[in-house]
Amino acid sequence: MFIAFRDLRYATGRFALVGSVITLMSLLVVLLSGLTAGLSAASVSAVSALPVGSVTFEQPADGSEIDFATSSLPVDTVARARALPEVTSVHPLGISTGRVTKDGRTSAATFIGTDTALLPEFRSGTAPGPGEVAPTAGLAAELGVTTGDRLTVGALALTVSGVTLDTSFSHLPVLYTGIADWQQLAHTSTITALGVDTSDRAAVDQALGTRTTSREDAFAGVGGYTSEQNSLDAMRWLLIGISALVVGSFFTVWTIQRRHDLAVVRAIGGTPGYLLRDALGQAAIVLLVGAALGAVAAIGLGALADGVVPFALTVGAVAQPLLIMFGLGLVGAAVAVRTVATVDPLTALGAS
């Protein structure tokens, strides 16, 4: 990589410029990935936290998609499901939205009625019994409530039994309660769905006349989740594609501009493999530095934005777009140098 290092020192301004472009593109891609993950969690974290493998919905009469908002099952579906040999556990789920009030403070929330097996981990207190509720930590902080306080939930006055870890449903904080109290809040005698562990979803649906999906597929039943994620993913992949195209184009143009130098190296005995390793090494250095700086800046900005906007970063959300940009940048460099390295050196010199 002797030539690569000499180029980096000789054309410092040029490489600093393209490195800055890579940094900014990495920053945008990682920020958008974090926003996508954050909005996903704000929409479906209450569903993803359910400790079951499947969710059973009412079978839509018109064959449409599953939807928590329109699903309704008779209460006896719980007992019928428990009697099936393919089912190892069944838990009722009731989901609705409403307002929660405490001392003049009002917040919109998603009410989830279920049994203790499906409740998330508690920060304080215990699972709600009859006449009790368990808000998430964020909702409790917003309303200024602690264990033992009284809340006005809909038309009911209920006691806070404990505070759970933060979950949300359709971008609203969650208030957990028992299924009987939820039915009063929702003014219904039915339930929304079932949380199920089963070895055969098709057999469950055949016996109950329902539609059972995996827990992850049940995310589509949250209103607006699929369209929101598809829009964000389209923007993210478009940005990744543009970034990769810009990076690959830079190294292509840079290699073509060095065609005379590379032809001289070939004429004095440099092999195509040597030129390829040299070009890939140079591209790797610029890509690694630019992508690393962009990722670090994005993580820092994401930490500052957390709590203001939904933002969540995972190793996959950071690594995937950066690896794609890195790989396509190397491909651009390799394709460009190959067109020069495989040409007869005398021909390349004459063309220069």
C-alpha positions, 0 to 999 in steps of 0.5 A: 500500500505504498502508493495508497499512503503516498496518495493520501498524503499528497491529496489530503484536501481531496480525501478530507473532502470525500471523508467528510461526505462519507461522515455526513452520509453515515451520520444521516443513515445511522440517525434515520436507522435509529429513528426507524427503530425508535418509532417501531418501539413506540408503536409495538413495544407492548406487543413485542414484550409479550412473553408468548410466541403467538397472538390469536385474533378474530378471523376477519369476515372479509379476509382483510388484515388482522387489526387489534382495533377491530378484533373481538373474541368471546370470553369463552375462547380462552377456555376453548383454547386451553382445552386444545392439545396443541396449546400449552398456555393461553392468556386473554388480551384486551386493548383499548385507548382512553384518558387517565387523570390525576389531580388535573393532569390528563394523559392519553393511554392505551389500556391493556387488560390481561393476566399477570403472566403477560405483564412486563417487569415491575419497577416498583409495586405488584401486579394489579388486582381487582380495582387496580392498575399498573402504569408504565414508568413514563406514564407514571412520571407524566402524571406524577403518581406512585404506588398507592395513588388513585387514578381516574381512568375513564369513568372509574377510580382505580388504585395504582398497584405498581409501576412497570417498565416502559412499553407503548402501543400505537405511540401511547404509553400503556396502563395495565389492568386485569381483564375484568376492569378492562372490560368495564373501561372498554364497555364490552363483555368480549376480549380483543385477542389471545396470547398463545403458546402453541405448536400448531397455529393452523390447528388452533385456527381450525378449532376456534375459527380465528387467525393466529400469527406469530408475535412479530407478525402481530405487529401488523395489527397495530394501526399505522405500523406497517405503512410507517415502517415501510415509508421509513425503510424506503427512505433509509434504503434510498439514502444508503443507495445514494451514499453508496453510489456517491462513494463508489463514484468518487473512487471510480473517478479518482482511479481513472485520474490516476490511470497514468500513474497506475500504467507506469506501475504496471510497466515497471512490473506491478501486477494487477493484484498489487494495484487492486490491493493498493486501491482497496486498502486506500478506499478502506482507510477513507471509508472506515475513518469517515463511517466511524466518525459519522456513526460516533456523531450519530450515536451522540446526537441520538443520546441527546435526542432520546426522550425528545423523539423516539430514538433507539439504536441497536448494533444491527441498526448501526452496523448494517448500513455502514457495512453496505456503504463500506462494501459498495465503496470497495466494489467501486474502487475494485471495478475502477482499478480493474479496468486499468490494471487489466489493460496492457501497460503500453496501451494505457501509457499511450492513451494517457 
